[in-house]
Amino acid sequence: MKVVKNLRLGKLVTDLPNRGLPVYGWFPLKEAFSRDLVVMLLKNLWMGRGDRVLDPFCGKGTTLLACRELGVEGVGYEVHPLFLFFCRVGLRDYEVPSLRREAEELLSSPFRPPETPPSPFLRRFFPPGVLQDLLFFRERILERGEGVREFLLAALALAAPESSWAVRDGGVLKVRERRVPPLREVLARRIGWMCDDLEKLESRGTDISVVEGDAREVELEEESFDAVITSPPYPGKLEYVSAYRLEQEILGLPSPPPQRLLGVRVKEGKPVFEREAYLEDLFMVMEKLYAACREGAEVSLVVSDGCFPEERRIFEVCSPLCEGAERVGFRVRKATIVNERFCTTPSRKKLGIMREYLLQWRKE
């Protein structure tokens, strides 16, 4: 296995502001790769019309939106209800002028007291006036037709945390009372950004689909994909269950069951991450990918080591994943280190370096 270091490539792993280009998916999922990385991989693989690309962990939909931009057929699977919602909203076809008119009408609506009382959860995280505005806008949005409704709900769910007292600390939401901007102002800005993004995104009329499904369980048609571009959830990220509770509450979406996360097993009623289980789950996915790939298909995965300060150790993933890929039948072409950061204890003591990798395999 050839391991190289290209830390400049790491700038493409996480979404960065990129003036003049669409920022796919809108949703600020921390562990994600950028539009530029996926487009670069698709072009390097000469993917075009007639080719099919799979993303079994499609998250906010970066791979699928890049496929749509380049005219490549794409299929994605996702288990998290919130990520799935944002991915589907981002993949819809819209008449942007109509969206802007609907948004202008919404934002110019005079306030009236909402009919729905707030949940105790939402009451904790918003100043009373902002909470009333949030419920008012949600009720007005739910009166609109399909498509526009989901688009505006997504904008509201993205805008609301900016006007809240919520602070994310890992997988925990904490309350920090402070001055916050008016929700109407933040919502207007968010809708504007999203509409601008849609205007930049070219759609070439290709077939793109996203399906709710666990990558370990989905039935994939054999030898039907020309490439796989994906980023599995990073090890130990239990916050996927609870970190986005605020957005889920606004949208009325449940959290995913913990056991649907890679490497998580429920013991004595509590979700527990197990390193061996994480590898077992990914090996299970690898076997499905191998069967689903055509001969010559390329697989590109962005993965990361895990940091476990309570055990004072780093969980290294590159070697075991590549060894598992070779056992399944892939040829490991390259492992590129794209990012390095320290694993630290809660007291900020450094335990070692964690690495993010771009792994590239081929079915031969």
C-alpha positions in Angstrom: 0.0 0.0 0.0 1.4 3.4 -1.0 0.9 6.0 1.7 1.6 9.6 0.7 1.0 13.0 2.4 -0.8 15.8 0.7 -2.0 18.2 3.4 -3.0 20.8 0.7 -5.6 18.3 -0.4 -7.1 18.5 3.1 -8.5 21.9 2.2 -10.9 20.1 -0.1 -12.1 17.6 2.6 -14.2 20.1 4.6 -16.5 22.6 3.0 -14.8 26.1 2.8 -16.4 29.3 1.5 -15.9 29.2 -2.3 -17.1 32.4 -3.9 -18.8 31.8 -7.3 -19.5 28.1 -6.7 -22.5 26.4 -5.0 -22.1 25.3 -1.4 -23.8 21.9 -1.7 -26.4 20.9 0.8 -26.4 24.0 2.9 -26.4 21.9 6.1 -23.3 22.6 8.2 -22.3 19.0 8.8 -18.8 19.2 10.3 -17.3 16.0 9.0 -17.9 16.3 5.2 -16.0 16.8 2.0 -16.3 19.6 -0.4 -17.8 20.0 -3.8 -14.3 20.6 -5.2 -12.9 17.3 -4.0 -15.8 15.3 -5.4 -15.7 17.2 -8.8 -11.9 16.6 -8.9 -12.4 12.8 -8.3 -15.2 12.5 -10.8 -13.1 14.3 -13.5 -10.0 12.3 -12.7 -12.1 9.1 -13.1 -13.5 10.4 -16.4 -17.0 10.0 -15.1 -19.7 11.4 -17.5 -23.1 10.7 -18.9 -23.9 7.0 -18.8 -21.7 6.3 -15.7 -23.2 5.5 -12.3 -21.7 6.6 -8.9 -22.7 5.3 -5.5 -22.5 7.1 -2.1 -23.6 4.7 0.6 -23.1 7.3 3.3 -24.5 10.3 1.4 -24.9 12.7 4.4 -25.9 16.1 3.1 -25.5 15.0 -0.5 -22.2 16.5 -1.7 -21.4 13.5 -4.0 -24.9 13.4 -5.5 -25.0 17.1 -6.2 -21.6 17.0 -7.9 -22.9 14.1 -10.0 -25.9 16.2 -10.9 -23.7 19.1 -11.9 -21.5 16.9 -14.2 -24.3 14.9 -15.7 -23.4 11.6 -13.9 -26.1 9.3 -12.6 -25.9 9.1 -8.8 -27.4 6.9 -6.1 -27.1 7.7 -2.4 -28.2 6.0 0.9 -28.6 7.7 4.3 -29.9 6.6 7.7 -30.1 9.9 9.6 -33.5 11.4 9.2 -32.2 15.0 9.3 -29.4 14.5 6.9 -31.8 12.7 4.6 -34.2 15.6 4.7 -31.6 18.2 3.8 -30.2 16.0 1.1 -33.6 15.6 -0.6 -34.3 19.3 -0.3 -31.0 20.1 -1.9 -31.7 17.7 -4.8 -35.1 19.0 -5.8 -35.7 21.1 -8.9 -36.9 24.6 -8.1 -38.0 27.7 -9.9 -35.8 30.1 -8.0 -37.8 33.3 -8.9 -40.9 31.6 -7.5 -39.0 30.7 -4.3 -37.9 34.3 -3.9 -41.5 35.5 -4.3 -42.7 33.0 -1.7 -39.9 34.0 0.7 -40.7 37.7 0.2 -44.3 37.1 1.0 -43.4 35.0 4.1 -41.0 37.6 5.4 -43.3 40.5 4.9 -46.2 38.7 6.8 -47.3 40.7 9.8 -46.8 38.7 13.1 -49.7 37.1 14.7 -49.5 34.9 17.8 -48.9 31.2 16.9 -51.6 28.7 17.5 -49.1 25.9 18.4 -47.6 26.0 21.9 -43.8 25.5 22.0 -42.3 22.2 23.2 -40.5 22.3 26.6 -37.3 21.5 24.7 -37.5 24.5 22.4 -38.5 26.8 25.3 -35.1 26.1 26.9 -33.1 27.4 23.9 -34.8 30.5 22.7 -35.6 33.9 24.1 -39.4 34.2 24.3 -39.8 36.7 21.5 -37.6 34.6 19.1 -39.5 31.5 20.0 -42.8 33.1 19.1 -41.4 34.2 15.8 -40.1 30.7 15.2 -43.5 29.1 15.7 -45.2 31.8 13.7 -42.9 31.2 10.7 -43.2 27.5 11.0 -47.0 27.7 10.9 -47.0 30.0 7.9 -44.5 27.7 6.0 -46.6 24.6 6.6 -49.5 26.3 4.8 -47.5 26.3 1.5 -47.3 23.7 -1.2 -44.9 20.7 -1.4 -41.4 21.7 -2.5 -41.6 25.3 -1.4 -42.6 24.1 2.0 -39.6 21.8 2.5 -37.2 24.5 1.1 -38.5 27.1 3.5 -38.6 24.7 6.4 -34.9 23.8 5.7 -34.1 27.5 5.7 -35.9 28.0 9.0 -34.2 25.0 10.7 -30.8 26.4 9.6 -31.5 30.0 10.6 -33.1 29.3 14.0 -29.9 28.1 15.8 -28.2 31.5 15.0 -31.0 33.2 17.0 -30.9 30.8 19.8 -29.1 30.4 23.1 -27.9 26.9 22.1 -24.2 26.1 22.1 -23.0 22.8 20.7 -20.4 21.1 22.9 -19.6 17.8 21.1 -22.9 15.9 21.2 -24.4 18.0 23.9 -26.5 21.2 23.5 -25.9 23.7 26.2 -27.8 27.0 27.0 -25.8 30.2 27.1 -28.1 33.2 27.4 -26.9 36.2 25.2 -28.1 38.8 22.8 -29.1 37.1 19.5 -30.0 38.6 16.1 -33.7 38.8 15.1 -34.9 35.6 13.5 -36.7 37.4 10.7 -33.3 39.0 9.7 -31.4 35.7 9.9 -34.0 33.8 8.0 -34.0 36.4 5.2 -30.2 36.1 4.9 -30.3 32.3 4.9 -33.0 32.1 2.2 -31.0 34.5 0.1 -27.9 32.3 0.4 -29.8 29.2 -0.5 -31.5 30.8 -3.6 -28.1 32.1 -4.7 -26.7 28.6 -4.3 -29.5 27.1 -6.5 -28.8 29.7 -9.2 -25.1 28.7 -9.4 -25.9 25.0 -9.5 -26.1 23.6 -13.0 -28.4 20.6 -13.5 -27.8 18.5 -16.6 -31.0 16.4 -16.4 -29.4 13.3 -15.1 -31.0 10.7 -12.8 -30.1 11.3 -9.1 -31.8 9.4 -6.3 -31.4 9.3 -2.5 -32.9 6.5 -0.5 -33.3 5.9 3.2 -31.2 2.9 4.0 -28.4 1.4 6.1 -25.3 0.8 4.0 -24.8 -2.5 5.9 -28.3 -3.8 4.9 -29.2 -2.3 1.5 -29.6 -4.6 -1.5 -27.4 -3.3 -4.3 -27.6 -4.5 -7.9 -24.5 -6.5 -8.8 -21.9 -4.9 -11.1 -24.0 -1.8 -11.6 -21.7 1.1 -10.5 -18.6 2.7 -12.1 -17.4 4.5 -9.0 -18.0 4.9 -5.3 -17.3 8.3 -3.6 -18.2 8.5 0.0 -17.1 9.3 3.6 -18.3 6.9 6.3 -19.1 8.4 9.7 -15.9 8.9 11.7 -15.3 6.5 14.5 -17.0 7.2 17.9 -19.2 10.1 16.6 -22.1 9.4 18.9 -23.1 13.0 18.7 -24.8 12.2 15.4 -27.7 11.0 17.5 -28.2 14.2 19.6 -26.1 17.1 18.3 -28.8 18.2 15.9 -31.7 17.9 18.2 -32.6 21.5 17.8 -33.1 21.3 14.0 -34.9 17.9 14.4 -37.3 19.4 16.9 -38.1 22.3 14.5 -38.7 19.9 11.6 -40.5 17.2 13.7 -37.9 14.6 12.8 -36.7 11.8 15.1 -33.1 11.0 16.0 -31.7 7.9 14.4 -31.5 4.8 16.7 -28.0 4.6 18.0 -27.5 1.1 16.7 -27.8 2.4 13.2 -24.5 4.2 13.6 -21.3 2.4 12.5 -19.6 0.6 15.4 -22.3 1.3 17.9 -23.8 -1.4 20.0 -26.4 -1.0 22.7 -25.4 -2.5 26.1 -27.4 -2.3 29.2 -29.7 0.2 27.4 -26.8 2.6 26.5 -25.1 3.1 23.1 -21.5 2.1 23.2 -18.9 2.5 20.4 -16.7 -0.5 19.8 -13.6 -0.3 17.6 -13.9 -3.9 16.5 -17.6 -3.4 15.7 -16.8 -0.3 13.6 -14.4 -2.3 11.4 -16.8 -5.2 11.2 -19.5 -2.9 10.0 -17.3 -1.3 7.4 -16.0 -4.7 6.2 -19.7 -5.7 5.7 -20.2 -2.5 3.6 -17.0 -3.3 1.6 -18.4 -6.7 0.5 -21.5 -5.1 -0.7 -19.5 -2.4 -2.6 -17.3 -5.0 -4.2 -20.3 -6.9 -5.5 -22.0 -3.7 -6.7 -19.0 -2.4 -8.6 -18.3 -3.1 -12.2 -14.8 -4.3 -13.2 -12.4 -1.4 -13.2 -14.6 0.6 -10.8 -12.8 3.0 -8.5 -13.7 3.5 -4.8 -12.7 6.7 -3.0 -13.3 7.0 0.7 -12.5 9.9 3.1 -11.9 8.4 6.5 -10.4 9.4 9.8 -8.6 7.9 12.8 -10.6 8.1 16.1 -9.6 9.9 19.3 -10.5 8.1 22.6 -9.0 10.2 25.4 -10.7 8.2 28.1 -8.6 5.2 26.9 -5.6 7.5 26.2 -5.3 6.1 22.7 -5.9 6.7 19.0 -7.9 4.3 16.9 -6.0 4.0 13.6 -8.1 3.1 10.6 -6.0 3.2 7.4 -4.2 -0.1 7.6 -7.1 -2.3 8.8 -9.5 -0.8 6.2 -7.1 -1.3 3.4 -6.2 -4.8 4.5 -10.0 -5.5 4.6 -10.5 -4.1 1.2 -7.8 -6.4 -0.2 -9.4 -9.4 1.5 -12.7 -8.5 -0.2 -10.9 -8.3 -3.6 -10.1 -4.6 -4.2 -6.7 -3.5 -5.2 -5.5 -0.7 -2.9 -4.0 2.0 -5.1 -3.2 4.7 -2.7 -3.7 6.1 0.8 -3.3 9.9 1.0 -2.9 11.7 4.3 -5.0 14.8 3.8 -5.2 16.2 7.3 -3.5 15.9 10.7 -4.7 17.1 14.1 -3.9 16.3 17.7 -5.9 13.9 19.8 -6.1 15.6 23.3 -7.5 14.8 26.7 -10.2 17.1 28.3 -7.3 18.9 30.0 -5.7 19.5 26.5 -2.9 17.0 27.0 -1.7 15.7 23.6 -2.0 12.0 23.1 -0.8 11.8 19.5 -1.7 12.7 16.0 -5.0 11.7 14.3 -5.0 11.5 10.5 -7.6 11.9 7.8 -7.1 9.9 4.7 -8.3 9.7 1.1 -8.3 5.9 0.4 -8.5 4.8 -3.3 -9.2 1.3 -4.3 -10.0 -0.4 -7.6 -12.0 -3.5 -8.5 -9.9 -5.5 -11.0 
